[in-house]
Amino acid sequence: MGFRIDFKEMVTTWIANKEKRWKTVGEPRLVIISNYEMWLTVEPIAGQTRLMFGISYDLPKPLLWRLLGWLLADWYCKWCLGHMTRDAKIALEQSSGSTVPS
């Protein structure tokens, strides 16, 4: 789309095989959202594994981008988390050689 973005992330929590949290640091140059924190948790449940992703975010400060974020940020975050979930499922299936339930 021709927008230039720039951001840095930092891992804030790492518990091997259980949890990872990361967030932006500084002043990110993003379009629909601004600073964010993301996390994933993994927990065994009845012989399977539950993988959960989450995100919290701020809207951009400039008025035009804030309005765009207000309209699109929830949709965009759901889209991102959906792709992360799909990619994780594919990676787990490839590493285990079996199909992971959706």
N, CA and C of each residue as an Amber inpcrd file, in Angstrom:
protein
   306
   0.8160000  -1.1950000   0.0000000   0.0000000   0.0000000   0.0000000
   0.8610000   1.2610000   0.0000000   2.1510000   1.1080000   0.1080000
   3.0420000   2.2540000   0.0350000   3.2850000   2.9740000   1.3510000
   2.7560000   2.4560000   2.4720000   2.9920000   3.0860000   3.7660000
   4.3040000   2.5820000   4.3440000   5.0640000   3.4840000   4.9020000
   6.3130000   3.1040000   5.5370000   6.0380000   2.8800000   7.0220000
   6.3950000   1.7020000   7.5070000   6.2140000   1.4030000   8.9290000
   7.5790000   1.1590000   9.5630000   7.6490000   1.3750000  10.8560000
   8.8870000   1.1650000  11.5850000   8.5270000   0.9120000  13.0430000
   8.9880000  -0.1980000  13.6090000   8.7080000  -0.4800000  15.0070000
   9.7390000  -1.4620000  15.5440000   9.8840000  -1.4290000  16.8650000
  10.7670000  -2.3600000  17.5620000   9.9380000  -3.0700000  18.6110000
  10.2670000  -4.3270000  18.8410000   9.5710000  -5.1290000  19.8380000
  10.5700000  -5.6490000  20.8630000  10.0310000  -5.9350000  22.0560000
  10.8490000  -6.4860000  23.1260000  10.0440000  -7.5850000  23.8220000
  10.6820000  -8.7220000  24.0450000  10.0410000  -9.7970000  24.8000000
  10.0570000  -9.4000000  26.2740000   8.8800000  -9.4350000  26.9080000
   8.7690000  -9.0440000  28.3140000   8.5850000 -10.2400000  29.2440000
   8.0540000 -11.3440000  28.7250000   7.8740000 -12.5590000  29.5170000
   8.1940000 -13.7590000  28.6370000   8.9730000 -14.6670000  29.1720000
   9.2560000 -15.9200000  28.4720000   9.2710000 -17.0350000  29.4950000
   8.2980000 -17.9180000  29.4160000   8.2650000 -19.1200000  30.2380000
   8.2340000 -20.2730000  29.2400000   9.3400000 -20.9870000  29.1300000
   9.4950000 -22.0220000  28.1040000   8.3020000 -22.9760000  28.0850000
   7.7840000 -23.2120000  26.8980000   6.6730000 -24.1310000  26.6540000
   5.3640000 -23.7180000  27.3230000   5.2640000 -22.4680000  27.8130000
   4.0340000 -22.0300000  28.4700000   3.5490000 -20.6590000  28.0240000
   4.4310000 -19.6680000  28.0090000   3.9650000 -18.3050000  27.7610000
   5.0610000 -17.4410000  27.1560000   4.6280000 -16.5480000  26.2570000
   5.5080000 -15.5190000  25.7140000   4.6800000 -14.2410000  25.5920000
   5.2600000 -13.1170000  26.0360000   4.6520000 -11.8010000  25.8810000
   5.6920000 -10.8830000  25.2550000   5.2350000 -10.0300000  24.3460000
   6.1260000  -9.0620000  23.7430000   5.3470000  -7.7910000  23.4480000
   6.0870000  -6.6760000  23.3550000   5.4350000  -5.3930000  23.1280000
   6.3440000  -4.4850000  22.3190000   5.7170000  -3.4490000  21.7640000
   6.5010000  -2.4460000  21.0660000   7.2200000  -1.5830000  22.0880000
   8.3440000  -1.0480000  21.6820000   9.0910000  -0.1000000  22.5110000
   9.3150000   1.1640000  21.6950000   9.3960000   2.2860000  22.3740000
   9.5860000   3.5500000  21.6760000   8.2890000   4.0280000  21.0430000
   8.4220000   4.7720000  19.9750000   7.2740000   5.3180000  19.2410000
   7.1600000   4.6140000  17.8870000   6.3280000   3.5890000  17.7950000
   6.2200000   2.8610000  16.5280000   5.5540000   3.7060000  15.4440000
   5.9750000   3.4870000  14.2140000   5.3120000   4.1020000  13.0610000
   4.5060000   3.0010000  12.3840000   3.2570000   2.8940000  12.7870000
   2.3410000   1.9100000  12.2330000   1.1220000   2.6590000  11.7090000
   0.2430000   1.9870000  10.9860000  -0.8670000   2.6780000  10.3330000
  -2.1640000   2.5580000  11.1200000  -2.5850000   1.3710000  11.4720000
  -3.9150000   1.1710000  12.0470000  -3.8900000   1.1300000  13.5660000
  -2.7950000   0.6390000  14.1400000  -2.6420000   0.6270000  15.5930000
  -1.3210000   1.3110000  15.9340000  -1.1240000   1.5930000  17.2130000
   0.1310000   2.1980000  17.6640000   0.8390000   1.1850000  18.5540000
   1.1790000   1.5590000  19.7720000   1.8320000   0.6060000  20.6860000
   0.9240000  -0.5900000  20.9370000   1.5310000  -1.7550000  21.0680000
   0.7510000  -2.9540000  21.3560000   1.5490000  -3.9070000  22.2310000
   0.8220000  -4.8080000  22.8540000   1.4080000  -5.9390000  23.5630000
   0.6980000  -7.1810000  23.0610000   1.4550000  -8.2060000  22.7450000
   0.8840000  -9.4730000  22.2900000   1.3610000 -10.5750000  23.2270000
   0.5810000 -11.6440000  23.2670000   0.9700000 -12.7830000  24.0940000
   0.4360000 -14.0670000  23.5010000   1.0930000 -15.1330000  23.8670000
   0.5790000 -16.4620000  23.5510000   0.8010000 -17.3320000  24.7700000
  -0.1470000 -18.2100000  24.9910000  -0.0300000 -19.1740000  26.0780000
  -0.3100000 -20.5600000  25.5280000   0.3320000 -21.5340000  26.1130000
   0.1700000 -22.9300000  25.7310000  -0.1580000 -23.6920000  27.0040000
  -1.2200000 -24.4950000  26.9560000  -1.5610000 -25.2970000  28.1290000
  -2.1060000 -26.6480000  27.6990000  -1.6700000 -27.7050000  28.3890000
  -2.1890000 -29.0370000  28.0840000  -3.6080000 -29.1860000  28.6500000
  -4.4830000 -29.7750000  27.8450000  -5.8660000 -30.0250000  28.2840000
  -6.2880000 -31.3770000  27.7200000  -6.5510000 -32.3070000  28.5950000
  -7.0880000 -33.6200000  28.2320000  -6.3360000 -34.2610000  27.0590000
  -5.0250000 -34.3340000  27.1600000  -4.2370000 -34.9930000  26.1320000
  -4.0280000 -34.1660000  24.8690000  -4.4940000 -32.9390000  24.8510000
  -4.2860000 -32.0410000  23.7150000  -3.5880000 -30.7890000  24.2260000
  -3.3600000 -29.8480000  23.3280000  -2.7210000 -28.5950000  23.7030000
  -3.5880000 -27.4380000  23.2620000  -3.8210000 -26.5100000  24.1820000
  -4.5640000 -25.2850000  23.8380000  -3.5430000 -24.1740000  23.6350000
  -3.6160000 -23.5400000  22.4830000  -2.7520000 -22.4200000  22.1350000
  -3.6380000 -21.1890000  22.0230000  -3.3300000 -20.1530000  22.8000000
  -4.1350000 -18.9380000  22.7690000  -3.2390000 -17.7310000  22.4950000
  -3.7170000 -16.8610000  21.6030000  -3.0430000 -15.6130000  21.2850000
  -3.9080000 -14.4580000  21.7660000  -3.2810000 -13.3370000  22.0980000
  -4.0300000 -12.1450000  22.4540000  -3.2400000 -10.8950000  22.1150000
  -3.9520000  -9.7700000  22.0370000  -3.3090000  -8.4900000  21.7460000
  -4.0890000  -7.3750000  22.4290000  -3.3610000  -6.4190000  22.9720000
  -3.9620000  -5.1650000  23.4170000  -3.1790000  -4.0610000  22.7020000
  -3.8500000  -2.9780000  22.3780000  -3.2060000  -1.9630000  21.5580000
  -3.7610000  -0.5760000  21.8610000  -2.9890000   0.4150000  21.4560000
  -3.4150000   1.8140000  21.4820000  -3.7040000   2.2350000  20.0460000
  -4.5720000   3.2090000  19.9020000  -4.8120000   3.7860000  18.5860000
  -3.7320000   4.8300000  18.3000000  -3.4530000   5.0860000  17.0260000
  -2.4590000   6.1160000  16.6890000  -2.8980000   7.4930000  17.2140000
  -1.9480000   8.4010000  17.4040000  -2.2630000   9.7320000  17.9250000
  -2.7760000  10.7060000  16.8640000  -2.1830000  10.7590000  15.6630000
  -2.7040000  11.7180000  14.6730000  -4.1810000  11.4280000  14.3440000
  -4.9840000  12.4620000  14.2400000  -6.4260000  12.3210000  14.1070000
  -6.8430000  11.4200000  12.9410000  -6.2770000  11.6150000  11.7610000
  -6.6660000  10.7910000  10.6050000  -6.3840000   9.3120000  10.8730000
  -5.1950000   9.0050000  11.3900000  -4.8340000   7.6100000  11.6630000
  -5.6450000   7.0510000  12.8160000  -5.9920000   7.9170000  13.7850000
  -6.8230000   7.4900000  14.9130000  -8.2020000   7.0780000  14.4170000
  -8.7750000   7.8690000  13.5090000 -10.0780000   7.5250000  12.9340000
  -9.9950000   6.2190000  12.1490000  -8.9470000   6.0760000  11.3510000
  -8.7490000   4.8430000  10.5940000  -8.6050000   3.6580000  11.5490000
  -7.8470000   3.8460000  12.6190000  -7.6860000   2.7990000  13.6210000
  -8.9990000   2.4590000  14.3010000  -9.7820000   3.4710000  14.6280000
 -11.0810000   3.2490000  15.2670000 -11.9680000   2.3860000  14.3730000
 -11.8800000   2.5980000  13.0590000 -12.6940000   1.8230000  12.1130000
 -12.1490000   0.4170000  11.8730000 -10.8360000   0.2640000  11.8410000
 -10.2450000  -0.9800000  11.3370000  -9.4290000  -1.7950000  12.3440000
  -9.0690000  -1.2380000  13.4840000  -8.1230000  -1.9190000  14.3810000
  -8.6370000  -3.2620000  14.8860000  -9.8810000  -3.3350000  15.3140000
 -10.3960000  -4.6260000  15.8100000 -10.3600000  -5.6850000  14.7130000
 -10.8070000  -5.3140000  13.5220000 -10.7910000  -6.2470000  12.3910000
  -9.3620000  -6.6810000  12.0860000  -8.4420000  -5.7190000  12.0430000
  -7.0500000  -6.0090000  11.7250000  -6.4270000  -6.9490000  12.7610000
  -6.6820000  -6.6970000  14.0430000  -6.1180000  -7.5540000  15.0970000
  -6.6740000  -8.9720000  15.0100000  -7.9700000  -9.1000000  14.7520000
  -8.5550000 -10.4400000  14.5890000  -7.9390000 -11.1470000  13.3850000
  -7.7190000 -10.4060000  12.3080000  -7.0970000 -10.9700000  11.1060000
  -5.6830000 -11.4580000  11.4340000  -4.8950000 -10.6350000  12.1230000
  -3.5230000 -11.0190000  12.4990000  -3.5180000 -12.2610000  13.3780000
  -4.3500000 -12.2590000  14.4150000  -4.3840000 -13.3980000  15.3270000
  -4.8660000 -14.6610000  14.6150000  -5.8010000 -14.5130000  13.6850000
  -6.2570000 -15.6640000  12.8980000  -5.1300000 -16.2620000  12.0780000
  -4.3230000 -15.4070000  11.4540000  -3.1870000 -15.9000000  10.6670000
  -2.1250000 -16.5350000  11.5540000  -1.8780000 -15.9470000  12.7170000
  -0.9100000 -16.5400000  13.6380000  -1.3740000 -17.9150000  14.1000000
  -2.6610000 -18.0510000  14.3680000  -3.2180000 -19.3360000  14.7930000
  -3.0890000 -20.3680000  13.6780000  -3.4350000 -19.9710000  12.4630000
  -3.3170000 -20.8810000  11.3210000  -1.8700000 -21.3200000  11.1110000
  -0.9440000 -20.3610000  11.1650000   0.4690000 -20.6840000  10.9650000
   0.9970000 -21.6010000  12.0700000   0.5650000 -21.3720000  13.3080000
   0.9840000 -22.2390000  14.4120000   0.4540000 -23.6490000  14.2110000
  -0.7850000 -23.7710000  13.7740000  -1.3920000 -25.0860000  13.5230000
  -0.6030000 -25.8310000  12.4410000  -0.2690000 -25.1340000  11.3720000
   0.5070000 -25.7520000  10.2840000   1.8750000 -26.2030000  10.7970000
   2.5400000 -25.3530000  11.5800000   3.8570000 -25.7020000  12.1080000
   3.7740000 -26.9120000  13.0360000   2.7310000 -26.9640000  13.8720000
   2.5780000 -28.1120000  14.7650000   2.3070000 -29.3920000  13.9840000
   1.4840000 -29.2980000  12.9550000   1.2040000 -30.4840000  12.1360000
   2.4540000 -30.9780000  11.4340000   3.2700000 -30.0570000  10.9310000
   4.4970000 -30.4470000  10.2300000   5.5040000 -31.0580000  11.1820000
   5.5600000 -30.5590000  12.4190000   6.5410000 -31.0950000  13.3690000
   6.0960000 -32.4240000  13.9670000   4.7850000 -32.6400000  14.0670000
   4.3070000 -33.8820000  14.6840000   3.9340000 -34.9430000  13.6540000
   3.7270000 -34.5030000  12.3970000   3.3520000 -35.4500000  11.3590000
   1.8940000 -35.8700000  11.4330000   1.0730000 -35.1630000  12.2250000
  -0.3560000 -35.4900000  12.3220000  -1.2030000 -34.2320000  12.1740000
  -2.4930000 -34.3970000  12.0820000  -3.4010000 -33.2760000  11.9380000
  -3.8160000 -32.7630000  13.3090000  -3.7380000 -31.4460000  13.4940000
  -4.1190000 -30.8120000  14.7420000  -5.5710000 -30.3490000  14.6150000
  -6.4370000 -30.6650000  15.6040000  -7.8320000 -30.2080000  15.5140000
  -7.9290000 -28.6980000  15.4400000  -8.9100000 -28.1850000  14.7300000
  -9.1020000 -26.7330000  14.6060000  -9.7930000 -26.1860000  15.8210000
